[in-house]
Amino acid sequence: MALHTALQDANGSDEQSRVIRISLDTSNRMRLSVSDIWEGDRKVVFDGRIILVAEPEVSDALAGRTLAIQTTGGRSAFTLRPTRDADA
């Protein structure tokens, strides 16, 4: 839901072609940004819509992990944690 809301806020509408991209920066840290869908992206679908994408190399690093988003003081941060069997 947080990613869906972020897309609406970033686009000013529910534009279907824009997604949240998870990528690696030059220091190998993961970043989230609003992006278009690129050929070869691995996709996460939520509520019938592609909401999150990653290049295959980044996607492989995320296997078995759950993306958690925390909002504190109006700022959001994300963390990755191992997926528990109950969350899979």
Residue, then its C-alpha position, 0 to 999 in steps of 0.5 A: m500500500a505504501l508503494h502504491t500511495a507513493l506512486q500516486d503522490a509522485n505522479g499526481s494520478d494513478e498513472q499505470s506506466r510508472v512504477i517504483r524501481i529498486s536499484l543499486d547505486t554506485s556504492n552498492r546501496m539499494r535505492l527506490s525511485v519512480s521509473d518506467i518499466w524496462e525490458g527485462d525487469r522483474k515485476v511485483v504485482f499488487d492489486g492487479r498492477i505492476i507496482l515494483v520492478a528490479e533488474p534481474e541482478v538486483s532481483d536475485a539479491l532480493a530473493g527470500r527477503t521482505l521489503a518493510i517500509q517505516t515512516t517516521g517524522g514524515r520520512s519513509a525508510f525501507t529495510l529488507r529482512p529475511t522472509r518468514d515462512a508465514d509471510a511467503 
